[in-house]
Amino acid sequence: MKKLSVNLLTSVSSIISKKLGIHFPIERHHDLRKGLKIAAEYAGYSEPKEYAEKLAALPLNQETLDILSRSFTVGETYFFREQRTFELLTQSILPQLIQIAQSKQQKLRIWSAGCCTGEEPYSLAILLDRFFPELKSWDVQILGTDLNPVFLEKARKGVYTEWSFRQTPSWLKSAYFEEVSPESFSIAQAIRKKVKFSQLNLMESSYPFLSNTEMEADIILCRNVLMYFSEENRKAVFHRFYSSLSSHGWLIIDPPEPSNITSNWFEIVQHQNTLSYKKKAFSTETSFSIPHFPKTHHVSFLPESEIPDMNLVEESKETMKILENLMSQHQRISPIRTILSPKLSLPQKADSKNYNKKEDSFRGNVEAEPDILDPEYHYLHAIFLQEKGDLEESALSLKRALFLDPDLIVAHYALGHLARKRNNPAEAERHFRNTLDLLDKKDPQDTLPHSEGMLIKHFQEIVRELVTLNPCSKSTYLHNSR
């Protein structure tokens, strides 16, 4: 086997950390080598070095991300793992949440983030069924998400071996499982239908509970996952967890995190020998890194067939010709012709019906003419350019969008993000403040346009944090300040 150099391993480690969150410092390069060997075999490479060089040189598609997730994630779990956590839920957290919701909508949302092969979310469903019969008439939803598609496939099947029942209560198998062979047991259908599973990368900016107050989580469990992340990545994940929780929500993580990461967002609560984190009111004294705004794969309780396809469309050689033909027909707008002359690439494929015409245009369909006076057209183009790493052209396309629509909030935000990437904090702060000024004019409960359902109030929190963290900011950003 060809030797993997330290430089190559460091490059691959950086890519995996950025895309999947998993961190491999130099002292863990041995684990990285083992994972690369497994990934290379999945991908059909005889030499891990050749596969690593491919990872370092080319953009990662979803197939590659799935291979990496299968190779680097750990599938070690069992039912009612860490009994103290379930005691905490039964004795303290769930009774509090039930009391709060009793006189309201009588709903409960629980999210198992990094659910592996499904034992944890099924354990939660069993716990509710056995110890909280009053919830049978409630609107209760349990979501399990994981990065690894193979784990999720097993979770959906709901068939487990004896290894998943170690250290479990004696009543578990007899009450909630059916023996399908001497060594395998299938979970009861009544429990299976209470849990939904979706693939989710915690490094994505689109979390299942960010898009709608109706979907805010009451409890998030993320155990034995974040210990593999860098501190910077953990901070970003914690902020998104915070934004995903209801005002009275709880976060349960294991092993516990240092207080300097969580204390700004959560009140640390000790229950016997277990720590949990109760959501605080919003605080501006935070320190975290926010990933770029463009959404990737949006996860929700929707059936998988209804989840939007966000893959990139193929580049069309005809697009530039179409644009030039259209521009020649718009001599009357000569003052803006210089601004509206991009070297077109392709936008992300949009899930909204409103983008069908734009998508056809980028595909080179002459009958569906691209509207170069449509700001959304240039915004989509900018997002695609940013995904390709062409930051200069992306910024130009965003400026074209703002020339056509100065109130396009997501374009102001995207320019601020690009300025941060280019180490221009003063410019970034200007764009983020412009973003906040526009957001402050909106109803906090409204949906942010072009964001796949994110609420204005959640986006305001994110942008305020960015302004606070900006080195050019002399003081904490206050409402309506400039």
LUMSEDREN-394533 format. One record per residue (C-alpha): residue in three letters; x, y, z. Coordinates in Angstrom, 3 decimals. Each point is the difference from the previous one (the first is absolute). Layout:
% residues N
 code       px       py       pz
  Ala        X        Y        Z
...
***
This chain:
% residues 482
 code       px       py       pz
  Met    0.000    0.000    0.000
  Lys    1.359    3.414   -1.012
  Lys    0.848    2.327    2.854
  Leu   -2.313    2.914    0.757
  Ser    2.019    3.127    0.705
  Val   -0.746    2.232    2.985
  Asn   -0.847    2.871   -2.369
  Leu   -2.519   -2.115   -1.916
  Leu   -1.562   -1.298    3.214
  Thr   -0.240    3.550    1.341
  Ser   -1.744    1.154   -3.182
  Val   -2.494   -2.867    0.113
  Ser   -0.555    0.553    3.714
  Ser   -0.877    3.644   -0.673
  Ile   -2.491   -1.003   -2.726
  Ile   -1.701   -2.606    2.199
  Ser   -0.199    2.437    2.901
  Lys   -1.579    2.664   -2.196
  Lys   -2.489   -2.315   -1.706
  Leu   -0.854   -2.519    2.735
  Gly    1.184    1.687    3.192
  Ile    2.232   -2.920    1.020
  His    3.413    1.246    1.117
  Phe    3.265   -1.914   -0.494
  Pro    2.917    1.857    1.616
  Ile    3.439   -1.393   -0.675
  Glu   -0.194   -2.297    3.040
  Arg   -3.036   -1.681   -1.607
  His    1.536   -0.441   -3.457
  His    0.161   -3.736    0.674
  Asp   -3.810   -0.067    0.180
  Leu   -0.153    2.148   -3.128
  Arg    2.160   -2.480   -1.915
  Lys   -2.242   -2.887    1.037
  Gly   -3.104    1.885   -1.059
  Leu    1.523    0.928   -3.345
  Lys    0.853   -3.637   -0.645
  Ile   -3.647   -0.968    0.555
  Ala   -1.265    2.913   -2.099
  Ala    2.366   -0.831   -2.848
  Glu   -1.342   -3.566   -0.093
  Tyr   -3.597    1.271   -0.095
  Ala    0.924    2.338   -2.864
  Gly    1.823   -2.704   -1.984
  Tyr    3.570    1.229    0.534
  Ser    2.770   -2.481    0.662
  Glu    2.221    2.646    1.605
  Pro   -1.183    2.322    2.799
  Lys    2.602    2.542   -1.155
  Glu   -1.670    0.350   -3.403
  Tyr   -3.381    0.441    1.623
  Ala    1.364    2.565    2.453
  Glu    1.524    1.972   -2.876
  Lys   -3.384    0.014   -1.727
  Leu   -1.674    1.299    3.167
  Ala    2.563    2.776    0.293
  Ala   -0.314    1.049   -3.641
  Leu   -3.691   -0.193   -0.917
  Pro   -3.287    1.311    1.453
  Leu   -1.894   -2.604    1.998
  Asn   -3.347   -1.185   -1.339
  Gln   -2.702   -1.679    2.078
  Glu    1.164   -3.495   -0.940
  Thr    3.491    0.780    1.322
  Leu   -1.418    1.522    3.178
  Asp   -2.064   -3.147    0.562
  Ile    3.089   -2.175   -0.454
  Leu    1.960    2.117    2.480
  Ser   -2.838   -0.093    2.514
  Arg   -0.146   -3.791   -0.233
  Ser    3.768   -0.185    0.518
  Phe    0.480    2.432    2.867
  Thr   -3.120   -0.254    2.172
  Val   -0.254   -2.379    2.958
  Gly   -2.999   -2.328    0.338
  Glu    0.273   -0.876    3.681
  Thr   -3.300    0.329    1.901
  Tyr   -2.787   -1.965    1.704
  Phe   -3.471    0.514    1.434
  Phe   -0.268    2.285    3.048
  Arg    3.708    0.708   -0.144
  Glu    1.137    2.034    3.029
  Gln   -2.990   -0.741    2.213
  Arg    0.538    3.222    1.974
  Thr   -1.025    2.025   -3.064
  Phe   -3.352   -1.754   -0.187
  Glu   -0.470    0.409    3.733
  Leu    0.601    3.727   -0.431
  Leu   -2.600    0.138   -2.753
  Thr   -2.553   -2.025    1.973
  Gln    0.439    1.657    3.376
  Ser    0.677    3.607   -0.933
  Ile   -0.022    1.297   -3.558
  Leu   -3.089   -1.690   -1.441
  Pro   -2.248    0.799    2.996
  Gln    0.994    3.667   -0.312
  Leu   -0.685    0.101   -3.725
  Ile   -3.330   -1.806    0.401
  Gln   -1.095    2.473    2.656
  Ile    0.881    2.943   -2.259
  Ala   -1.805   -1.445   -3.029
  Gln   -2.977   -1.414    1.907
  Ser   -2.049    3.182   -0.284
  Lys    1.252    0.900   -3.467
  Gln    0.266   -2.002   -3.224
  Gln    0.903   -3.328    1.622
  Lys    2.826   -0.763   -2.361
  Leu    3.503   -1.333    0.538
  Arg    2.965   -0.034   -2.375
  Ile    3.128   -2.068    0.696
  Trp    3.051   -0.159   -2.257
  Ser    2.708   -2.661    0.276
  Ala    2.942    1.526   -1.907
  Gly    2.579   -2.590   -0.977
  Cys   -2.422   -2.861    0.659
  Cys    2.247   -2.658   -1.553
  Thr   -2.058   -3.160   -0.652
  Gly   -3.108    1.241    1.787
  Glu    0.225   -1.449    3.497
  Glu   -0.162    3.417    1.689
  Pro   -3.117    1.434   -1.700
  Tyr   -1.793   -3.345    0.365
  Ser    0.965   -0.002    3.696
  Leu   -1.585    3.439    0.307
  Ala   -3.207   -1.225   -1.640
  Ile   -0.109   -3.009    2.351
  Leu    0.624    2.211    3.023
  Leu   -2.914    2.283   -0.915
  Asp   -2.286   -2.950   -0.661
  Arg    0.804   -1.760    3.267
  Phe    0.311    2.861    2.495
  Phe   -2.113    2.813   -1.442
  Pro   -3.309   -1.517   -1.160
  Glu   -1.627    3.450    0.176
  Leu    1.924    0.914   -3.162
  Lys   -1.880   -2.514   -2.166
  Ser   -2.448    2.716   -1.052
  Trp    2.718    2.623   -0.511
  Asp    1.757    1.024   -3.193
  Val    3.354   -1.671    0.672
  Gln    2.729   -0.228   -2.629
  Ile    3.420   -1.576    0.355
  Leu    2.643    0.581   -2.653
  Gly    3.249   -1.938   -0.370
  Thr    2.718    1.375   -2.266
  Asp    3.428   -1.267   -0.914
  Leu    2.705    0.662   -2.530
  Asn    0.478   -3.661   -0.953
  Pro   -2.618   -1.323   -2.473
  Val    0.811   -3.614    0.854
  Phe   -0.797    0.615    3.663
  Leu   -3.313    1.602   -0.962
  Glu   -0.951   -2.939   -2.215
  Lys    0.415   -2.348    2.963
  Ala   -1.921    2.402    2.258
  Arg   -2.981    0.037   -2.340
  Lys   -0.079   -3.800   -0.134
  Gly   -0.077   -0.142    3.794
  Val    1.552   -3.475    0.310
  Tyr    2.684   -0.488    2.664
  Thr    2.231   -2.710    1.458
  Glu    0.714   -0.837    3.632
  Trp    2.900    2.465   -0.020
  Ser   -2.481    2.903   -0.077
  Phe   -1.682   -1.240    3.191
  Arg    2.975   -0.126    2.348
  Gln   -0.622    1.799    3.300
  Thr   -3.686    0.480   -0.819
  Pro   -3.095   -0.536    2.220
  Ser   -1.294   -3.558    0.148
  Trp   -3.433    0.996   -1.338
  Leu    1.282    1.676   -3.162
  Lys    0.131   -2.885   -2.463
  Ser   -3.145   -1.755    1.150
  Ala   -2.116    3.160   -0.019
  Tyr    1.246    1.809   -3.107
  Phe    1.690   -2.492   -2.335
  Glu   -0.899   -3.056   -2.018
  Glu    2.532   -2.781   -0.481
  Val    0.604   -0.541   -3.711
  Ser    2.876   -2.475    0.433
  Pro    1.953   -1.418    2.954
  Glu    2.359    2.983   -0.171
  Ser   -2.097    2.874   -1.355
  Phe   -2.970    1.986    1.244
  Ser   -2.313    2.420   -1.812
  Ile   -1.365    3.055    1.766
  Ala   -3.763    0.250    0.416
  Gln   -1.777    1.762   -2.833
  Ala   -1.726    2.369    2.431
  Ile    3.406    1.280    1.127
  Arg    1.566   -0.003   -3.456
  Lys   -2.635    2.349   -1.409
  Lys    0.632    2.543    2.771
  Val    3.536    0.701   -1.234
  Lys    1.088    1.585   -3.270
  Phe    3.537   -0.129   -1.360
  Ser    1.839    2.387   -2.319
  Gln    3.583    0.443   -1.108
  Leu    1.570    3.161    1.400
  Asn    3.519    1.361    0.021
  Leu    0.444    2.106    3.148
  Met    2.381    2.243   -1.945
  Glu   -2.854    1.148   -2.217
  Ser   -1.776    3.238    0.829
  Ser   -3.450   -1.497   -0.555
  Tyr   -1.290   -1.705    3.138
  Pro   -3.435   -1.609    0.244
  Phe   -1.363    2.377    2.639
  Leu    1.338    3.313   -1.324
  Ser   -2.669    0.595   -2.620
  Asn   -3.215    0.190    2.000
  Thr   -1.032    0.741    3.571
  Glu   -2.418   -2.927   -0.269
  Met    3.023   -2.254   -0.350
  Glu    2.168    1.393    2.815
  Ala    1.487   -2.837    2.036
  Asp   -0.795   -0.404    3.678
  Ile    2.906   -2.400    0.516
  Ile    3.139   -0.583   -2.061
  Leu    2.264   -2.934    0.819
  Cys    3.448   -0.077   -1.576
  Arg    2.116   -2.594    1.751
  Asn    3.427   -1.389   -0.875
  Val    0.154    2.080   -3.187
  Leu    1.516    3.422    0.638
  Met    3.005   -1.376    1.840
  Tyr    1.421   -0.716   -3.469
  Phe   -0.482    3.631   -1.152
  Ser    2.401    2.905    0.298
  Glu   -0.915    2.711    2.518
  Glu   -0.866    2.420   -2.796
  Asn   -2.359   -2.508   -1.604
  Arg   -1.585   -0.836    3.352
  Lys   -0.722    3.674    0.635
  Ala   -1.751    0.319   -3.350
  Val   -2.074   -3.122    0.671
  Phe   -0.951    1.215    3.477
  His   -1.260    3.276   -1.381
  Arg   -2.177   -1.806   -2.520
  Phe   -1.285   -2.279    2.757
  Tyr   -0.836    3.104    2.027
  Ser   -1.946    1.468   -2.926
  Ser   -1.806   -3.301   -0.552
  Leu   -1.341   -0.232    3.543
  Ser   -3.252    1.402    1.307
  Ser    0.224    2.712    2.664
  His   -0.240   -2.659    2.720
  Gly    2.160   -2.575   -1.834
  Trp    2.672   -2.301    1.355
  Leu    3.256   -1.281   -1.509
  Ile    1.531   -3.271    1.180
  Ile    3.540   -0.737   -1.083
  Asp    2.471   -2.623    1.084
  Pro    2.787    0.339    0.887
  Pro   -0.755    3.446    1.482
  Glu    1.552    3.035   -1.671
  Pro    2.208    2.616    1.706
  Ser   -2.031    2.920    1.343
  Asn    1.866    2.523   -2.167
  Ile   -1.683   -1.532   -3.075
  Thr   -3.538   -0.290    1.326
  Ser   -0.460    2.483    2.846
  Asn   -0.949    2.961   -2.200
  Trp   -2.957   -1.887   -1.451
  Phe   -0.995   -2.533    2.649
  Glu   -0.522   -0.229    3.714
  Ile    1.915   -3.025    1.245
  Val   -2.251   -2.124    2.230
  Gln    1.298   -2.844    2.191
  His   -2.310   -2.904    0.782
  Gln    1.731   -2.519    2.246
  Asn    3.064   -0.970   -2.084
  Thr   -1.305    1.289   -3.325
  Leu    0.369    3.401   -1.640
  Ser   -2.569    1.428   -2.368
  Tyr   -0.316    3.335   -1.757
  Lys   -3.114    2.166    0.182
  Lys   -0.432    2.683   -2.644
  Lys    0.648    3.547    1.182
  Ala   -1.508    3.163   -1.343
  Phe    2.033    1.364   -2.917
  Ser    3.468    1.248    0.902
  Thr    2.323    2.046   -2.188
  Glu    3.134   -0.910    1.936
  Thr    0.826   -2.977   -2.145
  Ser    2.890   -1.358   -1.986
  Phe   -0.619   -2.381   -2.838
  Ser    0.490   -0.482   -3.710
  Ile   -3.025    0.068   -2.280
  Pro    0.162   -1.978   -3.260
  His   -1.008    1.624   -3.264
  Phe   -3.663    0.768   -0.554
  Pro   -0.952   -1.978   -3.130
  Lys   -2.059   -2.990    1.057
  Thr    0.915   -3.516   -0.856
  His   -2.170   -2.975    0.813
  His   -3.038    1.096    2.035
  Val   -1.184   -2.595    2.478
  Ser   -3.444   -0.079    1.573
  Phe   -2.799   -2.336    0.967
  Leu   -1.101   -0.044   -3.637
  Pro    0.121   -3.367   -1.782
  Glu    3.349   -0.434   -1.748
  Ser   -1.681    0.113   -3.395
  Glu   -0.999    3.597    0.723
  Ile    3.440    1.243    1.070
  Pro    1.288    2.448   -2.654
  Asp    2.803   -1.111   -2.284
  Met    2.785    2.564    0.353
  Asn    2.541   -1.558   -2.366
  Leu    1.686    2.327   -2.464
  Val   -1.214   -0.011   -3.590
  Glu    2.445   -0.723   -2.826
  Glu    1.793    2.967   -1.563
  Ser   -1.441    1.118   -3.344
  Lys    2.243    1.350   -2.764
  Glu   -2.995    1.722   -1.568
  Thr   -0.704    2.248    2.986
  Met    2.473    2.746   -0.905
  Lys   -1.359    0.155   -3.549
  Ile   -3.554    0.373    1.303
  Leu    1.042    2.801    2.350
  Glu    1.828    1.892   -2.731
  Asn   -3.014   -0.287   -2.305
  Leu   -2.290    1.315    2.698
  Met    2.298    2.882    0.872
  Ser    0.088    1.047   -3.634
  Gln   -3.784    0.304    0.203
  His    0.210    2.342    3.012
  Gln    1.842    3.030   -1.410
  Arg   -2.430    2.220    1.883
  Ile    1.624   -1.003    3.302
  Ser    3.503    1.056   -1.057
  Pro    0.809    1.710    3.337
  Ile    0.010   -3.395    1.731
  Arg    1.371   -2.146   -2.819
  Thr    3.494    0.047    1.483
  Ile   -1.317   -1.294    3.326
  Leu   -2.151   -2.668   -1.636
  Ser    2.712   -1.740   -1.977
  Pro    1.046   -2.988    2.071
  Lys    1.977   -2.954   -1.213
  Leu   -2.751   -2.431    0.823
  Ser    0.416   -3.278    1.768
  Leu   -2.878   -1.943    1.517
  Pro   -2.133    0.557    3.076
  Gln   -1.101   -2.578    2.482
  Lys   -3.045   -1.941   -1.022
  Ala   -2.896    1.650    1.807
  Asp   -2.772   -1.883    1.700
  Ser   -2.567    2.753   -0.465
  Lys   -2.298   -0.009   -3.011
  Asn    0.866    3.694   -0.390
  Tyr    3.463   -1.002   -1.162
  Asn   -1.040   -2.433   -2.714
  Lys    0.398    2.576   -2.732
  Lys    3.419    1.070    1.299
  Glu    1.135   -3.620    0.180
  Asp   -1.068   -0.584   -3.601
  Ser    1.917    3.114   -1.015
  Phe    3.211   -1.203    1.562
  Arg   -0.485   -3.377   -1.654
  Gly    0.129    1.771   -3.347
  Asn   -3.666   -0.295   -0.897
  Val   -0.414    2.780   -2.572
  Glu   -3.777   -0.002    0.368
  Ala    0.352    0.962    3.688
  Glu    1.936    3.261   -0.284
  Pro    2.148    0.986    2.991
  Asp   -1.207    3.254    1.513
  Ile    3.165    2.010    0.595
  Leu   -2.084    2.660    1.735
  Asp   -1.122   -2.478    2.665
  Pro    2.085    0.390    3.204
  Glu   -0.726   -3.578    1.045
  Tyr    1.631   -1.170   -3.205
  His    3.285    1.678    0.993
  Tyr   -0.299   -1.071    3.632
  Leu   -0.263   -3.663   -0.990
  His    2.922    0.434   -2.337
  Ala    2.059    1.499    2.843
  Ile   -0.766   -2.899    2.315
  Phe    1.167   -2.505   -2.556
  Leu    3.199    1.962   -0.584
  Gln    0.664    0.044    3.718
  Glu   -0.440   -3.771    0.175
  Lys    2.590   -0.265   -2.780
  Gly    2.387    2.253    1.938
  Asp   -0.116    2.933   -2.433
  Leu   -0.462    2.706    2.623
  Glu    0.772    3.002   -2.203
  Glu   -2.583   -0.909   -2.643
  Ser   -2.482   -0.919    2.739
  Ala    0.342    3.469    1.542
  Leu   -0.554    1.651   -3.385
  Ser   -3.126   -2.031   -0.596
  Leu   -1.351    0.934    3.445
  Lys    0.607    3.677   -0.747
  Arg   -1.955   -0.396   -3.225
  Ala   -2.863   -1.471    2.024
  Leu    0.077    2.937    2.433
  Phe    0.125    2.534   -2.803
  Leu   -3.303   -1.447   -1.186
  Asp   -1.465   -0.477    3.503
  Pro    1.752    1.953    2.795
  Asp   -2.230   -1.713    2.594
  Leu    1.028   -3.574   -0.856
  Ile    0.978   -1.057    3.532
  Val    1.801   -3.232   -0.835
  Ala    2.247    1.805   -2.487
  His    1.147    2.489    2.657
  Tyr    0.687   -2.896    2.352
  Ala    1.880   -1.999   -2.633
  Leu    2.213    3.021   -0.776
  Gly    0.807    0.294    3.691
  His    0.945   -3.644    0.115
  Leu    2.215    0.354   -3.074
  Ala    1.725    3.019    1.572
  Arg    0.744   -2.103    3.083
  Lys    1.486   -2.694   -2.204
  Arg    2.198    2.607   -1.667
  Asn    1.171    1.366    3.393
  Asn   -1.731    3.361   -0.387
  Pro   -1.772    0.481    3.361
  Ala   -0.978    3.629   -0.603
  Glu   -1.822   -0.857   -3.217
  Ala   -1.549   -3.074    1.636
  Glu   -1.388    2.097    2.856
  Arg   -1.517    2.491   -2.435
  His   -1.843   -2.740   -1.868
  Phe   -1.166   -1.725    3.186
  Arg   -1.312    3.280    1.429
  Asn   -1.851    0.639   -3.242
  Thr   -1.454   -3.484    0.350
  Leu   -1.181    0.735    3.539
  Asp   -1.529    3.334   -0.982
  Leu   -2.124   -1.778   -2.594
  Leu   -0.866   -2.839    2.374
  Asp   -1.130    2.453    2.695
  Lys   -2.683    1.247   -2.373
  Lys   -1.481   -3.493   -0.298
  Asp   -2.352   -1.961    2.237
  Pro    2.218   -2.377    2.061
  Gln   -2.502   -2.822   -0.594
  Asp    0.118    0.364   -3.786
  Thr    2.062   -2.359   -2.148
  Leu    3.222    1.329   -1.478
  Pro   -0.273   -0.052   -3.813
  His    2.371   -2.388   -1.807
  Ser    0.900   -1.842    3.234
  Glu   -2.077   -3.217   -0.201
  Gly   -2.216    1.090    2.874
  Met    2.297    1.602    2.587
  Leu   -1.810    2.499    2.200
  Ile    1.081    3.655    0.053
  Lys    0.592   -0.147    3.772
  His    2.414   -2.933   -0.299
  Phe    1.944    1.669   -2.764
  Gln    0.217    3.216    2.037
  Glu    1.675   -1.956    2.795
  Ile    2.613   -1.358   -2.386
  Val    0.817    3.375   -1.556
  Arg    0.107    1.815    3.361
  Glu    2.545   -2.553    1.171
  Leu    2.138    0.642   -3.075
  Val   -0.060    3.757    0.587
  Thr    0.925   -0.524    3.655
  Leu    2.909   -2.235   -0.924
  Asn    1.350    2.315   -2.688
  Pro    3.353    1.485    1.093
  Cys   -1.083    3.375   -1.392
  Ser   -2.957    0.181    2.388
  Lys    0.835    2.254    2.946
  Ser   -3.092   -0.952    1.934
  Thr   -2.802   -2.519   -0.004
  Tyr   -2.501    0.607   -2.767
  Leu   -3.223    1.485    1.318
  His   -3.398   -0.023   -1.649
  Asn   -0.182    2.576   -2.815
  Ser    3.550    1.309    0.604
  Arg    2.357    0.803   -2.847
***
